[in-house]
Amino acid sequence: MKLGIVGTGMIAHLVGPNLAGWGYEVVAVAGTPQTMGEVEELADAWGVRGRYSDYRELVADPEVEAVYVAVPNFLHYAVSEAALDAGKDVICEKPLASGEDEAARIAELAKKRGRFLWEAMVTTRQPNYVALRRDLLPRIGDVKVVTVNYSQYSSRYDAFREGRVLPAFDPAKAGGAIMDLGIYTLSFVLGLFGEPLEARYAANIERGIDTSGVAYLRYDDFVATAICAKDCGAPSGALIQGTDGYILMDTPPNVCGKVVLHLNDGTQEVHDASHSLVWEGEFREFARQRRAGDFEACYRQLDQSVLVSRVQNEIRRAAGVIFPTDERN
């Protein structure tokens, strides 16, 4: 798959050098006029010909078959839309869009155009998560309580407290805890159990943005909490408690490291099929789907992304965190 990357931030630096081993050839990089130095640096490092200061130039490049959208949250929709309209497949970093209306529209556009659109959500494509859902969850009986936590102190919070607002904490750029770390916790729970009957978000809000919070998700016969924090740190992980035992994971939900099954009869099993890099599973799966023409799997995952977006953004607004996209829709 010949890939064009839009964005020169941290995720591009982390993922880019590994793409060749996962079935991709990077053929173009795009930034802005202000970041052309970084575009040139990345392109030189990867031996890339296409170097652009505008994403519209990249999506028009006939050599580019798919576009990796690695820009701040508030730009995801516009770049993905332009790429799909240009006949390209799209890998969009999480979240799929700034709001659920945009997420639904971009998903429908992909289906209308007959293109692949993948949200780069590492959690649900990690081997340990797949094993947990398929093999371990049925063994703990009736689920009663679920807790997922992703708490990581952000260096950008230091700047925020000093009065400098970076995109990670900017409502105008769809920042905040629930849009960043929270999407991993929500995707973890919704990927296992589907849409909740009720969802609420109790957030710590500073200057119009949630710096941390707890989402409460109620299902027919159990409850789940999805915790996310960028203003404080804590051990992250997941605990699923059932009538016959429990499942424990002591890594953040984007990593989905080893999972341990504990049954009431004393049985304990450790399961770990982790990749060395957290992004490997998703990118290998994207490449497989495209080679196989597996639109069914792609669109099933896309529908799940739209569901997560709807829950995520409904509870965000109800908690009082408002983005410009909310006023446009």
Steps between C-alpha positions, in 0.01 A plus 500: 500500500652832393435740785502875535535639853332828594656641815846527649424456870608237748282218367645538149852474644407191703307309234673607179829309534315171555246515217718323243508190718121501530422509127515871414718720282504866602506705178399848620496720810299819549507771763440872493716787371617545860603134541672442167830455683353199680349372174843512338659332802254210497509463123880491501504240779254275318620560144169655395453697176168677563537801732206734542403806704125436452310176552291572190812466289579164659154351444523607134829312454421207266766281662326517840254211548412561865533795737604480865338793683731589789398858577325656807147379574313798358651442153420129471169545321620751239810302403314167491221648290747644248682168472181298451375748240832454319442125485749404771464256786547660842662409831391769747653535843255487787250655550336458160363856526430779748134403539264213430329677210831541321594139580173372354536717188856392428404134549211535255727675251748211512221251435354714221841530334576130550823583683664364811490727806673380814515673834846431640368364828771271635302358793248277329756356257756395758544119510441489876175694467378263229583201723331663798178560306493165323646253750518640853188708549259203463682318781432746784124450508262794519686830487417728793758780517746639245768761570737640238751771582740700285661770714821662383628839610550715193797735466261724307302543821796691643468746212124512551542595866740774394234643267626357169228296327638229271269290275478221761308736732337730247119478455536674163716208384292216650740433783440368850528175690195319364606569139854379562558232764127454554442363153717200588301422813167544323612289203614229740159477667278555195707258295418226749143583595351732239290808559407571864148572616622815673822701491615794711829682547608666823787723395756729660467809280746787488450795267242316294691173448495167683841423645377172652176316568307181556246363253222287647349244262195298604404174330213257563658320793835664568674835517828626358720797573745644248753731664725741313742757640760735355542710814613216727659160466415157639541132414293441188330179399174309495308275736197296390319330787259212447312242705757228421819705515671810370738622230782738588715709264763729651596704194326799339213403270684616188782255577282206610791310645472165671161403640460268796194281553411421863217251557318433824634142511856632529591469132735771377606539136727761342442594138742724310537522122608864494674655203826682569340827381141589588416620146604181322173309541279769355721581202543133413123454519438804279741363240334157516153643451610703199680206335194281555248767402337435838261795513270307732762492778598860435146635511415292807792666679397836358149463643662429838709818468184701432334346808796591720495852356131539579539390863822697544361825369156477658649459847761769432233758412280398791798560730531855363794465260399670175687502169448724195371198306211473748381844399526422128291181520 
